Amino acid sequence: MNFLIKNKNFYFSIIFFITLLFSALRIISSFPSTNYGDELTYYGQAKNILEHGPSGFQMNAIFFLKDPLSHLYPPPIRIAHTFFSAVALKFSDTFRALSFLSLSFFITHCIVCFFFIKKYWGETASLIGGLLICLSPLSCGLAGRALSESGFYLFFTLSIFSLIDYLYKPGLFKVVLFILFFSICLLIKESAVFILPFFSLILLVEKFYLKKDLNIIHIFMLMLSPLLLIFCIYLLALGDLNNVMDIFNVMREINLSVPHTYILWYNSGPWYQYFVDYFILSPFTSLLFLFFVGHYFTNQKNHMQQITFLILFFVYFMIVFSFLPKNVRYAQPLDLIYRISSALMVIQLFKKSNLSIGIKRTIVISFFTLILMNDFWSYRNFFVVHNIYDPMSYNLLISAGFFGG
């Protein structure tokens, strides 16, 4: 695709990094002045690590087990996020340090996506996808919060990219990378365990149905090693097996009990709620995603394993996570697929056009500028002007002016 500019590899990288810098600066200027329950919990847990060293993990576990009120907030098994937060607090013992931690995860995520997209779909796709990702209203809104979402999003993305790389060209090093990234992902947010069955199913289908030459030992390592590794880390960090089991029993009892009023009122709804919330946040990107999926599966040519993998994961996520509290804050993995698909759809819309290069360039730049301006407005409206902490449907609809608050 040479219809945008010559020497595009260099210039596209410059454009991307300038945009990423702009995005980071506006997030910093909009760091929240108020912190809420989950942020206070993460700060307290990290503070224990900072003051007491590794024994602080066990202290967090004991406090969680003894204090019923703490059961409503993040459990102490999110060891990786607690560790990263403690490191951030060493530089500055403030919530602002935790916001900078989230921002650093966001910046790293954008850079990883830019180069991964370039590897599989070329420079034009990497520029379009990279800009969409670094200006994502959802990602930017969460990047300034002292929460675990940005870290989870980064290591989930590294996990799925490393697995895609492994399926494209198997190797032990890629197996080790996946185990490392996904283990950290699990240690940031335990709900990532619901993603592992999809990864396992894909590996088994590739090996036994599609007859791909995958090492069976690698498959078992990919499927089982993350669980074994984090269990060992739980034992080392939380003191003993009793503490680990007691924490999971408390979490299970909470999930089996009558749901919290907040979840019933604000985080429950139909299976398509994620589609509605994403459309409110990014209507143009949502439409491009839907057009791309329709185009991809009705076009018998140019199917790519990487795209099929991402779309199948999207379907799996929508099915499995429809049984959990529905909040677009928990569905950032879908944002990644929305934006990669949208970038590829922009290319498809103009690739087959018979217009001259000059007209084609003008149209694509104008159209894409409109998308980015909408995302910029969306971030400002929802997360700066209205200062949304939890981007659930109720808050989004009020901020978008659909009904009064």
PyMOL commands that set and color helices and strands:
alter all, ss='L'
color gray80, all
select helices_A, chain A and resi 8-29+37-52+55-66+68-72+79-91+95-121+123-134+137-143+149-168+172-188+190-194+196-209+216-238+241-256+261-266+273-281+283-298+305-323+328-330+332-351+357-385+393-399
alter helices_A, ss='H'
color red, helices_A
deselect
rebuild
show_as cartoon
